[in-house]
Amino acid sequence: AEADEAQQEALFAALASNEAFAGFTAAHRTVVDVLEAYPACAAIGIGHLLEVLPRIAPRFFSIASDSHTHPAAVRVCVVETDGGLLSPVLARAQEGDEFFVFIRHAPFNLPLTRKTAPVIMVGAGTGVSPYLGFLERRAVWAKRKVALGPARLYFGCRQERVDFLFAEELQQFLVHDNGAEGTAGGEPPLSALRTAFSRDGPEKVYVQHRLAEDAGEVLRLLQEQRAVLYICGDATRMAADVERTLLEDVFMGAGGMARPVAQQAIAALEKSNRLLKDVWTS
């Protein structure tokens, strides 16, 4: 009884204030974690527990394949997260295991009616996922001799030898089926691959740094050729840094715009679906 009361007091203390509650939930504890830390709570009936627990929200993953290239399959790239709800299950999945899935359609797609529009893709880590599908589709178009605009990919990760996802596949997209690189006769699926490996050198280099290095070319593609810019990955860090680079280095730096004018230019890109984001928070 004394142990139960002590656990009750400890649990109440963890929920006593907004600050304490924030600290308690920051660890992303599962129901099992709470029951192990406070065994007295195990006396709660399973029926009552299910009544008070919120419904588990679906987990969304960017599709890393093209539906025309793979009409009967969907590929996703998932990082197993410690304490994660679904990623450990997927990591242990075997052939034949079944999951309930659905596809949520979003505007994060290639410009199908403007295949000659340049494409600028920015992503870090698993943020490269949707671009695999983009490049598979462009490979089909290139094989059919469809005129394509240039496609630039800015990809970042920590270490090239450890974290460079789909490295061989991306290299293959840089050339046509006949082995030739892009020429005046047409663009390959991927025209340029700009990588940033933050832990491989003396200084940390991220995708926004590569984008800043190419600020003049990025500005030219956006202004003169009406390119579409895509950002995929972590919303609070990578995506925010890329948008800051777009504002300060591309439009203000290379474009010589005042900040309010540059902000209006970015807003116009978003309004016209020429700046598209597929981002998430951890």
N, C-alpha and C positions, 0 to 999 in steps of 0.2 A: 504493500500500500504506500509506504513512504517513497519507494522508487517510482511508483506511478505518479505520485504528487510532484516529485522532483522533475519528472519528465514533462508533466503538465505545465509547471511553472516555467521551465526552460522554453517550451513551445510558445506559451503566452508571451514571454519576453521577446521572442523572435518576431512576434506579430504585433507588438505593443505600439509601434510608431511606424510612420512611413519610411523613415530611414532604416529602421531595423528590418522591416519587411523587404525593402529593396535589397539589403544585404543578404537576406535569407534566400530570396528568389534568384539573385545574381548567379548562384552556383548551378542553376538549372537542374534542381533536384527532381528526380522522378518519384512516383508514389512509393516504389520499393526503397529508395534512399530514405524517405521520411519514416517509413515503417521500421527500417533498420535502426535509425537514429532514435526513434521514439517508439519502442515496442508496445507501450501501453495503448497506442492508437490502433493496434491490430485487433482490439476488441470491437471496433466498428464493423458492423455487418457489411458484407460485400454489396448487398442491395442498396443500402444507404450511401455507400461510397460511390457507386455508379450514378446515383441521383445527383450528387453534388459535383462530381468531376465534369469539367467542360468537354464538349465533343472534340476529338482530335482533329485538327485542321489538316487538310490535304497538303502534302509536300510537293512542291513544284520543281521540276528540273528542265533545263533547256534541252531541247531535242538536238542531238548531234549527228543527224543524218537527214537525207533528202527523201521525201515521200515518193518522188518519181523514180529515184535510183533504187530505193528499198521499199517498195509498196507494201510489203507484208511484215515489216519489222521497224522498230523504233530503237535508236541507240541513244543512251544517256551516259554522261560522265559524272560520277559521284565520288566525292571524297568522304571516306569513313571518318565520322566525327566521334570523339570520345563523349559518351553520354548521349549520343544522338538517338533519336527514336527509330528512324527508318534506315539510315545509311548502314548501320551494322547488320541489319536484316538483309539488305541488298548484298552486302559484302559476303554473306554466308550462303546466299541463294545458290541453288543447284538447278541444272537443266530439268525442266518439268515443273518447277515451283510456279505457283500462280499468284498474281497480284491484281487487285482491282485498280484500273487506271482509266483516265480520260484525258483527252487533249483539249487544252484551252487555246483557242486561236487568238493571236495578237498581231498588231501591225509590224512587229519586228521581223520583216521579210525583205527579200531582195526586191528592187523596183522592177517588177515583171513587165510593165509597159514601157520601161526606158532601159533596155538592156545595155545601151551604150553609156549610161550614166556611170561615172566613177564611183567606186565603193571603197570607203575607208572604215576598216574594222579595228576596234580597240578592245582588248580583253586581257585579263591576267588569270593564270591558273585555269580552273574549269570554265572561266569566262570565254574560253576559246570554243566551247561546245557548239553554239549555234552556227558558228562560221564554218564548221565542218560540213554542215548541210548546205550552206551557201555555196561553198566551193565545189561540192559534188554536183549541184545543179549547174554551176557555171562550166564544169567539165563536160557535162552533157551538151550544153549549148555550144561550147568550143568544138566538140566533136562533130556537131552538125553545121559547122562553119558559120554560126551566128555571130554577127559583129558585136563585140563586147567592149565596154569601157574598162579602164584599168581598175585593178583591185589591190589595195594595200592592206596588209595585216600587221598590226602592232601587238605583239604578244610578250607578256612578261611572266616570270616566275623566279624562284630563288636561285636554283642551280640548274645549269643546262643538262648535266649528266643525270640528274635525279628527277627534275620536275618538268622537263620540256615535253609536255603532252602532245602526242600525235606528231612528233618531229618528222619522222620519215614520210608520213602521209602528207604533211604540209610541204615538204621539199618536192614531192612528186607533183603537187599542184602548180609548181613554178614553171613547169614545162608542158608543151603540148604532147599529145599521144605519140607524135613522131620523134620526140626527144628534143625538139628545137625550142628554144626560149621564145618569148613573145617577140614578134617582128612587126614590121609595118603591115603585114598581112593579117594581123589579128592578135588580140591579147590572150595569154594563157589563162587558166582559171585564176591563178594568183600571180600578180605582176611584181609585187615586192613584199618581202617578209622582213620586218624590222623587229628584232628581239631585244629584250632587256632582262639580264640575269642579275638580280640585286645582290647576290652573295658571292659571285664569282670573281669580283675585282676588288681593288682597294676602296673604291667608292660605290655606294649603293646607286644603282641605276634602275629606274622604273619606266613603265610605258610612257608616262607623261613627258619624261626627258627626251625620249626618241621623237615624240610628237613635236616637242618644242624645237628640236634640231631640224625638223622638216617643216617648220611653220610656214615658210614661204610657199612651198609646194602644196601643202594642205590648203592654204588660203586660196591659191590659184584654182585648185580643183573645186573648192566650194563655190567660189565666186564666178569663175569663168565657165565651168563645165557642170555646175549644179550637182556636185557629188552628194552622196548620201553618207552620213557619218553614223556609225553604230558604236555603242558603248555597252559592254557586258561584263558584269562582275560585282564585286563588293561595292555597295552604294556609299558607305560612310567614308571609305578611304580612296580606293582606286578611282571610282567614278567621279567623286568630288574633285580629286586632283586633276583628272583629265579635263573636266569642265573648266576648272580654273586655268589650266594651260590653254585651252581653246579661247578663253576670254583674254587672258593677259599676253600670251605669246603669239597666238595666231592673229586674232583680230586687232588687239591693241598694239602688239609689237610689230608683226609683219605688215599688218594693215594700216597702222598709224591712226587707228580710231581712238576717240575719247571713250572712256569707260561706258557712259550711258549709250553711246552709239553702238559700241561692241555688244553690250547687253541686249540691245534691240535686235541686232543681227542674229544673235543666238536664239532669241525668242522667235524670230521669223523662221529660222531653221526648224525649230520644234513644231511650230504651227503648220508648216508645210510638210511635215513628216520626213524631213531631211536630216533630222537629228533624232535618232531612236535609241531608247535605252531598255535594256533587260538587266535590271540590277536587283540585288537583294541585300538584306542585313543579316548578320550572324547572330 
